[in-house]
Amino acid sequence: MGKFVVSPSTHPTDCGRFRASFSVHRSRSSASPCRVFQLENAFASREAARLLAVTQAWLQTCKPHLPSAGDPLA
């Protein structure tokens, strides 16, 4: 996504639903820190969780300053 590399991921929960997360790092620097964002929503399908991860990653990379992993996704 532009100057960032984004890796969406899905994770099964104990109750059979799926959670989403994504990691982001700058594409031009292999030494740049990777930030991992874990999303709270749980979904019935892996595809729905992946879609949320990709959408949230896109929104985060469009911001002027990429927040740190501990910052809320507001």
mmCIF file of the N, C-alpha and C atoms, coordinates in Angstrom:
data_MODEL
# 
_entry.id   MODEL 
# 
loop_
_atom_site.group_PDB 
_atom_site.id 
_atom_site.type_symbol 
_atom_site.label_atom_id 
_atom_site.label_alt_id 
_atom_site.label_comp_id 
_atom_site.label_asym_id 
_atom_site.label_entity_id 
_atom_site.label_seq_id 
_atom_site.pdbx_PDB_ins_code 
_atom_site.Cartn_x 
_atom_site.Cartn_y 
_atom_site.Cartn_z 
_atom_site.occupancy 
_atom_site.B_iso_or_equiv 
_atom_site.pdbx_formal_charge 
_atom_site.auth_seq_id 
_atom_site.auth_comp_id 
_atom_site.auth_asym_id 
_atom_site.auth_atom_id 
_atom_site.pdbx_PDB_model_num 
ATOM 1   N N  . MET A 1 1  ? 0.856   -1.175  0.000  1.00 0.00 ? 1  MET A N  1 
ATOM 2   C CA . MET A 1 1  ? 0.000   0.000   0.000  1.00 0.00 ? 1  MET A CA 1 
ATOM 3   C C  . MET A 1 1  ? 0.894   1.229   0.000  1.00 0.00 ? 1  MET A C  1 
ATOM 4   N N  . GLY A 1 2  ? 1.339   1.626   -1.160 1.00 0.00 ? 2  GLY A N  1 
ATOM 5   C CA . GLY A 1 2  ? 2.192   2.799   -1.244 1.00 0.00 ? 2  GLY A CA 1 
ATOM 6   C C  . GLY A 1 2  ? 3.562   2.525   -0.657 1.00 0.00 ? 2  GLY A C  1 
ATOM 7   N N  . LYS A 1 3  ? 3.936   3.338   0.328  1.00 0.00 ? 3  LYS A N  1 
ATOM 8   C CA . LYS A 1 3  ? 5.256   3.186   0.936  1.00 0.00 ? 3  LYS A CA 1 
ATOM 9   C C  . LYS A 1 3  ? 5.262   2.222   2.112  1.00 0.00 ? 3  LYS A C  1 
ATOM 10  N N  . PHE A 1 4  ? 4.171   1.488   2.323  1.00 0.00 ? 4  PHE A N  1 
ATOM 11  C CA . PHE A 1 4  ? 4.074   0.536   3.423  1.00 0.00 ? 4  PHE A CA 1 
ATOM 12  C C  . PHE A 1 4  ? 3.845   -0.875  2.906  1.00 0.00 ? 4  PHE A C  1 
ATOM 13  N N  . VAL A 1 5  ? 4.353   -1.846  3.653  1.00 0.00 ? 5  VAL A N  1 
ATOM 14  C CA . VAL A 1 5  ? 4.051   -3.253  3.406  1.00 0.00 ? 5  VAL A CA 1 
ATOM 15  C C  . VAL A 1 5  ? 3.062   -3.679  4.478  1.00 0.00 ? 5  VAL A C  1 
ATOM 16  N N  . VAL A 1 6  ? 1.941   -4.217  4.061  1.00 0.00 ? 6  VAL A N  1 
ATOM 17  C CA . VAL A 1 6  ? 0.863   -4.601  4.972  1.00 0.00 ? 6  VAL A CA 1 
ATOM 18  C C  . VAL A 1 6  ? 0.645   -6.111  4.867  1.00 0.00 ? 6  VAL A C  1 
ATOM 19  N N  . SER A 1 7  ? 0.537   -6.756  6.024  1.00 0.00 ? 7  SER A N  1 
ATOM 20  C CA . SER A 1 7  ? 0.283   -8.203  6.058  1.00 0.00 ? 7  SER A CA 1 
ATOM 21  C C  . SER A 1 7  ? -0.952  -8.481  6.905  1.00 0.00 ? 7  SER A C  1 
ATOM 22  N N  . PRO A 1 8  ? -2.118  -8.709  6.262  1.00 0.00 ? 8  PRO A N  1 
ATOM 23  C CA . PRO A 1 8  ? -3.310  -9.047  7.033  1.00 0.00 ? 8  PRO A CA 1 
ATOM 24  C C  . PRO A 1 8  ? -3.243  -10.505 7.493  1.00 0.00 ? 8  PRO A C  1 
ATOM 25  N N  . SER A 1 9  ? -3.911  -10.787 8.597  1.00 0.00 ? 9  SER A N  1 
ATOM 26  C CA . SER A 1 9  ? -3.915  -12.135 9.136  1.00 0.00 ? 9  SER A CA 1 
ATOM 27  C C  . SER A 1 9  ? -5.232  -12.405 9.848  1.00 0.00 ? 9  SER A C  1 
ATOM 28  N N  . THR A 1 10 ? -5.639  -13.671 9.893  1.00 0.00 ? 10 THR A N  1 
ATOM 29  C CA . THR A 1 10 ? -6.835  -14.060 10.632 1.00 0.00 ? 10 THR A CA 1 
ATOM 30  C C  . THR A 1 10 ? -6.458  -15.148 11.631 1.00 0.00 ? 10 THR A C  1 
ATOM 31  N N  . HIS A 1 11 ? -7.220  -15.213 12.715 1.00 0.00 ? 11 HIS A N  1 
ATOM 32  C CA . HIS A 1 11 ? -6.930  -16.151 13.789 1.00 0.00 ? 11 HIS A CA 1 
ATOM 33  C C  . HIS A 1 11 ? -8.237  -16.762 14.276 1.00 0.00 ? 11 HIS A C  1 
ATOM 34  N N  . PRO A 1 12 ? -8.353  -18.098 14.320 1.00 0.00 ? 12 PRO A N  1 
ATOM 35  C CA . PRO A 1 12 ? -9.574  -18.713 14.844 1.00 0.00 ? 12 PRO A CA 1 
ATOM 36  C C  . PRO A 1 12 ? -9.677  -18.510 16.355 1.00 0.00 ? 12 PRO A C  1 
ATOM 37  N N  . THR A 1 13 ? -10.886 -18.350 16.850 1.00 0.00 ? 13 THR A N  1 
ATOM 38  C CA . THR A 1 13 ? -11.120 -18.208 18.286 1.00 0.00 ? 13 THR A CA 1 
ATOM 39  C C  . THR A 1 13 ? -11.560 -19.560 18.845 1.00 0.00 ? 13 THR A C  1 
ATOM 40  N N  . ASP A 1 14 ? -11.662 -19.639 20.155 1.00 0.00 ? 14 ASP A N  1 
ATOM 41  C CA . ASP A 1 14 ? -12.096 -20.885 20.799 1.00 0.00 ? 14 ASP A CA 1 
ATOM 42  C C  . ASP A 1 14 ? -13.533 -21.259 20.446 1.00 0.00 ? 14 ASP A C  1 
ATOM 43  N N  . CYS A 1 15 ? -14.346 -20.246 20.125 1.00 0.00 ? 15 CYS A N  1 
ATOM 44  C CA . CYS A 1 15 ? -15.760 -20.516 19.838 1.00 0.00 ? 15 CYS A CA 1 
ATOM 45  C C  . CYS A 1 15 ? -16.036 -20.722 18.343 1.00 0.00 ? 15 CYS A C  1 
ATOM 46  N N  . GLY A 1 16 ? -14.989 -20.825 17.522 1.00 0.00 ? 16 GLY A N  1 
ATOM 47  C CA . GLY A 1 16 ? -15.178 -21.108 16.103 1.00 0.00 ? 16 GLY A CA 1 
ATOM 48  C C  . GLY A 1 16 ? -15.314 -19.883 15.220 1.00 0.00 ? 16 GLY A C  1 
ATOM 49  N N  . ARG A 1 17 ? -15.187 -18.697 15.783 1.00 0.00 ? 17 ARG A N  1 
ATOM 50  C CA . ARG A 1 17 ? -15.230 -17.470 14.984 1.00 0.00 ? 17 ARG A CA 1 
ATOM 51  C C  . ARG A 1 17 ? -13.798 -17.066 14.629 1.00 0.00 ? 17 ARG A C  1 
ATOM 52  N N  . PHE A 1 18 ? -13.630 -15.918 13.967 1.00 0.00 ? 18 PHE A N  1 
ATOM 53  C CA . PHE A 1 18 ? -12.304 -15.480 13.534 1.00 0.00 ? 18 PHE A CA 1 
ATOM 54  C C  . PHE A 1 18 ? -12.054 -14.042 13.946 1.00 0.00 ? 18 PHE A C  1 
ATOM 55  N N  . ARG A 1 19 ? -10.835 -13.770 14.366 1.00 0.00 ? 19 ARG A N  1 
ATOM 56  C CA . ARG A 1 19 ? -10.387 -12.414 14.673 1.00 0.00 ? 19 ARG A CA 1 
ATOM 57  C C  . ARG A 1 19 ? -9.381  -12.004 13.603 1.00 0.00 ? 19 ARG A C  1 
ATOM 58  N N  . ALA A 1 20 ? -9.209  -10.694 13.464 1.00 0.00 ? 20 ALA A N  1 
ATOM 59  C CA . ALA A 1 20 ? -8.311  -10.159 12.448 1.00 0.00 ? 20 ALA A CA 1 
ATOM 60  C C  . ALA A 1 20 ? -7.168  -9.386  13.089 1.00 0.00 ? 20 ALA A C  1 
ATOM 61  N N  . SER A 1 21 ? -6.054  -9.343  12.387 1.00 0.00 ? 21 SER A N  1 
ATOM 62  C CA . SER A 1 21 ? -4.937  -8.499  12.770 1.00 0.00 ? 21 SER A CA 1 
ATOM 63  C C  . SER A 1 21 ? -4.191  -8.135  11.488 1.00 0.00 ? 21 SER A C  1 
ATOM 64  N N  . PHE A 1 22 ? -3.306  -7.156  11.597 1.00 0.00 ? 22 PHE A N  1 
ATOM 65  C CA . PHE A 1 22 ? -2.453  -6.825  10.470 1.00 0.00 ? 22 PHE A CA 1 
ATOM 66  C C  . PHE A 1 22 ? -1.161  -6.222  10.977 1.00 0.00 ? 22 PHE A C  1 
ATOM 67  N N  . SER A 1 23 ? -0.119  -6.352  10.197 1.00 0.00 ? 23 SER A N  1 
ATOM 68  C CA . SER A 1 23 ? 1.150   -5.725  10.526 1.00 0.00 ? 23 SER A CA 1 
ATOM 69  C C  . SER A 1 23 ? 1.505   -4.750  9.411  1.00 0.00 ? 23 SER A C  1 
ATOM 70  N N  . VAL A 1 24 ? 2.228   -3.700  9.791  1.00 0.00 ? 24 VAL A N  1 
ATOM 71  C CA . VAL A 1 24 ? 2.613   -2.654  8.846  1.00 0.00 ? 24 VAL A CA 1 
ATOM 72  C C  . VAL A 1 24 ? 4.076   -2.296  9.085  1.00 0.00 ? 24 VAL A C  1 
ATOM 73  N N  . HIS A 1 25 ? 4.848   -2.173  8.011  1.00 0.00 ? 25 HIS A N  1 
ATOM 74  C CA . HIS A 1 25 ? 6.188   -1.589  8.114  1.00 0.00 ? 25 HIS A CA 1 
ATOM 75  C C  . HIS A 1 25 ? 6.496   -0.851  6.818  1.00 0.00 ? 25 HIS A C  1 
ATOM 76  N N  . ARG A 1 26 ? 7.442   0.033   6.897  1.00 0.00 ? 26 ARG A N  1 
ATOM 77  C CA . ARG A 1 26 ? 7.809   0.830   5.715  1.00 0.00 ? 26 ARG A CA 1 
ATOM 78  C C  . ARG A 1 26 ? 8.505   -0.063  4.703  1.00 0.00 ? 26 ARG A C  1 
ATOM 79  N N  . SER A 1 27 ? 8.167   0.110   3.435  1.00 0.00 ? 27 SER A N  1 
ATOM 80  C CA . SER A 1 27 ? 8.691   -0.771  2.393  1.00 0.00 ? 27 SER A CA 1 
ATOM 81  C C  . SER A 1 27 ? 10.140  -0.474  2.021  1.00 0.00 ? 27 SER A C  1 
ATOM 82  N N  . ARG A 1 28 ? 10.610  0.721   2.259  1.00 0.00 ? 28 ARG A N  1 
ATOM 83  C CA . ARG A 1 28 ? 11.962  1.083   1.809  1.00 0.00 ? 28 ARG A CA 1 
ATOM 84  C C  . ARG A 1 28 ? 13.045  0.755   2.823  1.00 0.00 ? 28 ARG A C  1 
ATOM 85  N N  . SER A 1 29 ? 12.673  0.417   4.030  1.00 0.00 ? 29 SER A N  1 
ATOM 86  C CA . SER A 1 29 ? 13.671  0.165   5.057  1.00 0.00 ? 29 SER A CA 1 
ATOM 87  C C  . SER A 1 29 ? 13.417  -1.190  5.703  1.00 0.00 ? 29 SER A C  1 
ATOM 88  N N  . SER A 1 30 ? 14.350  -2.097  5.485  1.00 0.00 ? 30 SER A N  1 
ATOM 89  C CA . SER A 1 30 ? 14.183  -3.411  6.099  1.00 0.00 ? 30 SER A CA 1 
ATOM 90  C C  . SER A 1 30 ? 14.426  -3.348  7.601  1.00 0.00 ? 30 SER A C  1 
ATOM 91  N N  . ALA A 1 31 ? 15.045  -2.281  8.082  1.00 0.00 ? 31 ALA A N  1 
ATOM 92  C CA . ALA A 1 31 ? 15.318  -2.128  9.513  1.00 0.00 ? 31 ALA A CA 1 
ATOM 93  C C  . ALA A 1 31 ? 14.189  -1.404  10.241 1.00 0.00 ? 31 ALA A C  1 
ATOM 94  N N  . SER A 1 32 ? 13.158  -1.004  9.515  1.00 0.00 ? 32 SER A N  1 
ATOM 95  C CA . SER A 1 32 ? 12.063  -0.278  10.162 1.00 0.00 ? 32 SER A CA 1 
ATOM 96  C C  . SER A 1 32 ? 11.263  -1.220  11.053 1.00 0.00 ? 32 SER A C  1 
ATOM 97  N N  . PRO A 1 33 ? 10.764  -0.694  12.164 1.00 0.00 ? 33 PRO A N  1 
ATOM 98  C CA . PRO A 1 33 ? 9.987   -1.568  13.057 1.00 0.00 ? 33 PRO A CA 1 
ATOM 99  C C  . PRO A 1 33 ? 8.653   -1.959  12.430 1.00 0.00 ? 33 PRO A C  1 
ATOM 100 N N  . CYS A 1 34 ? 8.224   -3.138  12.728 1.00 0.00 ? 34 CYS A N  1 
ATOM 101 C CA . CYS A 1 34 ? 6.935   -3.637  12.275 1.00 0.00 ? 34 CYS A CA 1 
ATOM 102 C C  . CYS A 1 34 ? 5.920   -3.377  13.381 1.00 0.00 ? 34 CYS A C  1 
ATOM 103 N N  . ARG A 1 35 ? 4.781   -2.819  13.024 1.00 0.00 ? 35 ARG A N  1 
ATOM 104 C CA . ARG A 1 35 ? 3.730   -2.574  14.007 1.00 0.00 ? 35 ARG A CA 1 
ATOM 105 C C  . ARG A 1 35 ? 2.607   -3.569  13.762 1.00 0.00 ? 35 ARG A C  1 
ATOM 106 N N  . VAL A 1 36 ? 2.157   -4.203  14.821 1.00 0.00 ? 36 VAL A N  1 
ATOM 107 C CA . VAL A 1 36 ? 1.093   -5.198  14.722 1.00 0.00 ? 36 VAL A CA 1 
ATOM 108 C C  . VAL A 1 36 ? -0.151  -4.651  15.403 1.00 0.00 ? 36 VAL A C  1 
ATOM 109 N N  . PHE A 1 37 ? -1.268  -4.713  14.698 1.00 0.00 ? 37 PHE A N  1 
ATOM 110 C CA . PHE A 1 37 ? -2.548  -4.240  15.207 1.00 0.00 ? 37 PHE A CA 1 
ATOM 111 C C  . PHE A 1 37 ? -3.490  -5.434  15.309 1.00 0.00 ? 37 PHE A C  1 
ATOM 112 N N  . GLN A 1 38 ? -4.038  -5.677  16.489 1.00 0.00 ? 38 GLN A N  1 
ATOM 113 C CA . GLN A 1 38 ? -5.009  -6.748  16.686 1.00 0.00 ? 38 GLN A CA 1 
ATOM 114 C C  . GLN A 1 38 ? -6.382  -6.115  16.842 1.00 0.00 ? 38 GLN A C  1 
ATOM 115 N N  . LEU A 1 39 ? -7.331  -6.553  16.039 1.00 0.00 ? 39 LEU A N  1 
ATOM 116 C CA . LEU A 1 39 ? -8.664  -5.969  16.032 1.00 0.00 ? 39 LEU A CA 1 
ATOM 117 C C  . LEU A 1 39 ? -9.588  -6.765  16.943 1.00 0.00 ? 39 LEU A C  1 
ATOM 118 N N  . GLU A 1 40 ? -10.521 -6.080  17.558 1.00 0.00 ? 40 GLU A N  1 
ATOM 119 C CA . GLU A 1 40 ? -11.387 -6.684  18.576 1.00 0.00 ? 40 GLU A CA 1 
ATOM 120 C C  . GLU A 1 40 ? -12.561 -7.491  18.016 1.00 0.00 ? 40 GLU A C  1 
ATOM 121 N N  . ASN A 1 41 ? -13.058 -7.139  16.871 1.00 0.00 ? 41 ASN A N  1 
ATOM 122 C CA . ASN A 1 41 ? -14.256 -7.794  16.319 1.00 0.00 ? 41 ASN A CA 1 
ATOM 123 C C  . ASN A 1 41 ? -13.997 -9.269  16.024 1.00 0.00 ? 41 ASN A C  1 
ATOM 124 N N  . ALA A 1 42 ? -15.021 -10.090 16.201 1.00 0.00 ? 42 ALA A N  1 
ATOM 125 C CA . ALA A 1 42 ? -14.955 -11.502 15.820 1.00 0.00 ? 42 ALA A CA 1 
ATOM 126 C C  . ALA A 1 42 ? -15.982 -11.734 14.711 1.00 0.00 ? 42 ALA A C  1 
ATOM 127 N N  . PHE A 1 43 ? -15.619 -12.567 13.738 1.00 0.00 ? 43 PHE A N  1 
ATOM 128 C CA . PHE A 1 43 ? -16.458 -12.781 12.565 1.00 0.00 ? 43 PHE A CA 1 
ATOM 129 C C  . PHE A 1 43 ? -16.751 -14.255 12.369 1.00 0.00 ? 43 PHE A C  1 
ATOM 130 N N  . ALA A 1 44 ? -17.860 -14.538 11.691 1.00 0.00 ? 44 ALA A N  1 
ATOM 131 C CA . ALA A 1 44 ? -18.263 -15.912 11.421 1.00 0.00 ? 44 ALA A CA 1 
ATOM 132 C C  . ALA A 1 44 ? -17.374 -16.561 10.362 1.00 0.00 ? 44 ALA A C  1 
ATOM 133 N N  . SER A 1 45 ? -16.779 -15.759 9.475  1.00 0.00 ? 45 SER A N  1 
ATOM 134 C CA . SER A 1 45 ? -15.946 -16.334 8.410  1.00 0.00 ? 45 SER A CA 1 
ATOM 135 C C  . SER A 1 45 ? -14.543 -15.727 8.421  1.00 0.00 ? 45 SER A C  1 
ATOM 136 N N  . ARG A 1 46 ? -13.604 -16.533 7.949  1.00 0.00 ? 46 ARG A N  1 
ATOM 137 C CA . ARG A 1 46 ? -12.219 -16.071 7.828  1.00 0.00 ? 46 ARG A CA 1 
ATOM 138 C C  . ARG A 1 46 ? -12.124 -14.923 6.815  1.00 0.00 ? 46 ARG A C  1 
ATOM 139 N N  . GLU A 1 47 ? -12.901 -15.013 5.742  1.00 0.00 ? 47 GLU A N  1 
ATOM 140 C CA . GLU A 1 47 ? -12.864 -13.972 4.703  1.00 0.00 ? 47 GLU A CA 1 
ATOM 141 C C  . GLU A 1 47 ? -13.342 -12.625 5.237  1.00 0.00 ? 47 GLU A C  1 
ATOM 142 N N  . ALA A 1 48 ? -14.380 -12.620 6.069  1.00 0.00 ? 48 ALA A N  1 
ATOM 143 C CA . ALA A 1 48 ? -14.868 -11.364 6.655  1.00 0.00 ? 48 ALA A CA 1 
ATOM 144 C C  . ALA A 1 48 ? -13.810 -10.751 7.562  1.00 0.00 ? 48 ALA A C  1 
ATOM 145 N N  . ALA A 1 49 ? -13.125 -11.570 8.340  1.00 0.00 ? 49 ALA A N  1 
ATOM 146 C CA . ALA A 1 49 ? -12.060 -11.064 9.211  1.00 0.00 ? 49 ALA A CA 1 
ATOM 147 C C  . ALA A 1 49 ? -10.914 -10.503 8.377  1.00 0.00 ? 49 ALA A C  1 
ATOM 148 N N  . ARG A 1 50 ? -10.556 -11.193 7.294  1.00 0.00 ? 50 ARG A N  1 
ATOM 149 C CA . ARG A 1 50 ? -9.480  -10.717 6.424  1.00 0.00 ? 50 ARG A CA 1 
ATOM 150 C C  . ARG A 1 50 ? -9.844  -9.386  5.761  1.00 0.00 ? 50 ARG A C  1 
ATOM 151 N N  . LEU A 1 51 ? -11.096 -9.263  5.347  1.00 0.00 ? 51 LEU A N  1 
ATOM 152 C CA . LEU A 1 51 ? -11.550 -8.021  4.727  1.00 0.00 ? 51 LEU A CA 1 
ATOM 153 C C  . LEU A 1 51 ? -11.441 -6.850  5.703  1.00 0.00 ? 51 LEU A C  1 
ATOM 154 N N  . LEU A 1 52 ? -11.805 -7.066  6.958  1.00 0.00 ? 52 LEU A N  1 
ATOM 155 C CA . LEU A 1 52 ? -11.659 -6.008  7.964  1.00 0.00 ? 52 LEU A CA 1 
ATOM 156 C C  . LEU A 1 52 ? -10.189 -5.653  8.161  1.00 0.00 ? 52 LEU A C  1 
ATOM 157 N N  . ALA A 1 53 ? -9.316  -6.659  8.217  1.00 0.00 ? 53 ALA A N  1 
ATOM 158 C CA . ALA A 1 53 ? -7.890  -6.397  8.400  1.00 0.00 ? 53 ALA A CA 1 
ATOM 159 C C  . ALA A 1 53 ? -7.329  -5.569  7.247  1.00 0.00 ? 53 ALA A C  1 
ATOM 160 N N  . VAL A 1 54 ? -7.685  -5.921  6.023  1.00 0.00 ? 54 VAL A N  1 
ATOM 161 C CA . VAL A 1 54 ? -7.197  -5.178  4.852  1.00 0.00 ? 54 VAL A CA 1 
ATOM 162 C C  . VAL A 1 54 ? -7.738  -3.751  4.863  1.00 0.00 ? 54 VAL A C  1 
ATOM 163 N N  . THR A 1 55 ? -9.006  -3.581  5.187  1.00 0.00 ? 55 THR A N  1 
ATOM 164 C CA . THR A 1 55 ? -9.621  -2.247  5.218  1.00 0.00 ? 55 THR A CA 1 
ATOM 165 C C  . THR A 1 55 ? -8.988  -1.379  6.292  1.00 0.00 ? 55 THR A C  1 
ATOM 166 N N  . GLN A 1 56 ? -8.813  -1.916  7.486  1.00 0.00 ? 56 GLN A N  1 
ATOM 167 C CA . GLN A 1 56 ? -8.206  -1.146  8.570  1.00 0.00 ? 56 GLN A CA 1 
ATOM 168 C C  . GLN A 1 56 ? -6.750  -0.808  8.253  1.00 0.00 ? 56 GLN A C  1 
ATOM 169 N N  . ALA A 1 57 ? -6.033  -1.721  7.635  1.00 0.00 ? 57 ALA A N  1 
ATOM 170 C CA . ALA A 1 57 ? -4.649  -1.454  7.238  1.00 0.00 ? 57 ALA A CA 1 
ATOM 171 C C  . ALA A 1 57 ? -4.597  -0.315  6.230  1.00 0.00 ? 57 ALA A C  1 
ATOM 172 N N  . TRP A 1 58 ? -5.495  -0.335  5.269  1.00 0.00 ? 58 TRP A N  1 
ATOM 173 C CA . TRP A 1 58 ? -5.546  0.730   4.274  1.00 0.00 ? 58 TRP A CA 1 
ATOM 174 C C  . TRP A 1 58 ? -5.829  2.082   4.940  1.00 0.00 ? 58 TRP A C  1 
ATOM 175 N N  . LEU A 1 59 ? -6.785  2.103   5.871  1.00 0.00 ? 59 LEU A N  1 
ATOM 176 C CA . LEU A 1 59 ? -7.102  3.343   6.578  1.00 0.00 ? 59 LEU A CA 1 
ATOM 177 C C  . LEU A 1 59 ? -5.906  3.843   7.388  1.00 0.00 ? 59 LEU A C  1 
ATOM 178 N N  . GLN A 1 60 ? -5.186  2.942   8.040  1.00 0.00 ? 60 GLN A N  1 
ATOM 179 C CA . GLN A 1 60 ? -4.025  3.335   8.838  1.00 0.00 ? 60 GLN A CA 1 
ATOM 180 C C  . GLN A 1 60 ? -2.904  3.888   7.965  1.00 0.00 ? 60 GLN A C  1 
ATOM 181 N N  . THR A 1 61 ? -2.670  3.296   6.808  1.00 0.00 ? 61 THR A N  1 
ATOM 182 C CA . THR A 1 61 ? -1.583  3.766   5.954  1.00 0.00 ? 61 THR A CA 1 
ATOM 183 C C  . THR A 1 61 ? -1.932  5.067   5.243  1.00 0.00 ? 61 THR A C  1 
ATOM 184 N N  . CYS A 1 62 ? -3.205  5.442   5.209  1.00 0.00 ? 62 CYS A N  1 
ATOM 185 C CA . CYS A 1 62 ? -3.615  6.709   4.602  1.00 0.00 ? 62 CYS A CA 1 
ATOM 186 C C  . CYS A 1 62 ? -3.439  7.883   5.552  1.00 0.00 ? 62 CYS A C  1 
ATOM 187 N N  . LYS A 1 63 ? -3.240  7.605   6.844  1.00 0.00 ? 63 LYS A N  1 
ATOM 188 C CA . LYS A 1 63 ? -3.072  8.673   7.826  1.00 0.00 ? 63 LYS A CA 1 
ATOM 189 C C  . LYS A 1 63 ? -1.713  9.336   7.626  1.00 0.00 ? 63 LYS A C  1 
ATOM 190 N N  . PRO A 1 64 ? -1.601  10.630  7.958  1.00 0.00 ? 64 PRO A N  1 
ATOM 191 C CA . PRO A 1 64 ? -0.315  11.315  7.786  1.00 0.00 ? 64 PRO A CA 1 
ATOM 192 C C  . PRO A 1 64 ? 0.809   10.704  8.613  1.00 0.00 ? 64 PRO A C  1 
ATOM 193 N N  . HIS A 1 65 ? 0.511   10.243  9.828  1.00 0.00 ? 65 HIS A N  1 
ATOM 194 C CA . HIS A 1 65 ? 1.519   9.629   10.686 1.00 0.00 ? 65 HIS A CA 1 
ATOM 195 C C  . HIS A 1 65 ? 0.992   8.284   11.140 1.00 0.00 ? 65 HIS A C  1 
ATOM 196 N N  . LEU A 1 66 ? 1.766   7.250   10.897 1.00 0.00 ? 66 LEU A N  1 
ATOM 197 C CA . LEU A 1 66 ? 1.370   5.913   11.297 1.00 0.00 ? 66 LEU A CA 1 
ATOM 198 C C  . LEU A 1 66 ? 1.462   5.812   12.812 1.00 0.00 ? 66 LEU A C  1 
ATOM 199 N N  . PRO A 1 67 ? 0.362   5.449   13.497 1.00 0.00 ? 67 PRO A N  1 
ATOM 200 C CA . PRO A 1 67 ? 0.406   5.350   14.961 1.00 0.00 ? 67 PRO A CA 1 
ATOM 201 C C  . PRO A 1 67 ? 1.225   4.149   15.410 1.00 0.00 ? 67 PRO A C  1 
ATOM 202 N N  . SER A 1 68 ? 1.637   4.176   16.658 1.00 0.00 ? 68 SER A N  1 
ATOM 203 C CA . SER A 1 68 ? 2.342   3.016   17.207 1.00 0.00 ? 68 SER A CA 1 
ATOM 204 C C  . SER A 1 68 ? 1.323   1.943   17.569 1.00 0.00 ? 68 SER A C  1 
ATOM 205 N N  . ALA A 1 69 ? 1.789   0.735   17.780 1.00 0.00 ? 69 ALA A N  1 
ATOM 206 C CA . ALA A 1 69 ? 0.907   -0.407  17.986 1.00 0.00 ? 69 ALA A CA 1 
ATOM 207 C C  . ALA A 1 69 ? -0.002  -0.253  19.198 1.00 0.00 ? 69 ALA A C  1 
ATOM 208 N N  . GLY A 1 70 ? 0.406   0.499   20.211 1.00 0.00 ? 70 GLY A N  1 
ATOM 209 C CA . GLY A 1 70 ? -0.412  0.667   21.396 1.00 0.00 ? 70 GLY A CA 1 
ATOM 210 C C  . GLY A 1 70 ? -1.499  1.710   21.252 1.00 0.00 ? 70 GLY A C  1 
ATOM 211 N N  . ASP A 1 71 ? -1.466  2.489   20.186 1.00 0.00 ? 71 ASP A N  1 
ATOM 212 C CA . ASP A 1 71 ? -2.464  3.538   19.970 1.00 0.00 ? 71 ASP A CA 1 
ATOM 213 C C  . ASP A 1 71 ? -3.777  2.937   19.489 1.00 0.00 ? 71 ASP A C  1 
ATOM 214 N N  . PRO A 1 72 ? -4.916  3.523   19.890 1.00 0.00 ? 72 PRO A N  1 
ATOM 215 C CA . PRO A 1 72 ? -6.186  3.013   19.395 1.00 0.00 ? 72 PRO A CA 1 
ATOM 216 C C  . PRO A 1 72 ? -6.336  3.258   17.895 1.00 0.00 ? 72 PRO A C  1 
ATOM 217 N N  . LEU A 1 73 ? -7.146  2.450   17.247 1.00 0.00 ? 73 LEU A N  1 
ATOM 218 C CA . LEU A 1 73 ? -7.365  2.580   15.807 1.00 0.00 ? 73 LEU A CA 1 
ATOM 219 C C  . LEU A 1 73 ? -8.514  3.556   15.525 1.00 0.00 ? 73 LEU A C  1 
ATOM 220 N N  . ALA A 1 74 ? -8.391  4.745   16.002 1.00 0.00 ? 74 ALA A N  1 
ATOM 221 C CA . ALA A 1 74 ? -9.470  5.742   15.822 1.00 0.00 ? 74 ALA A CA 1 
ATOM 222 C C  . ALA A 1 74 ? -9.255  6.545   14.568 1.00 0.00 ? 74 ALA A C  1 
# 
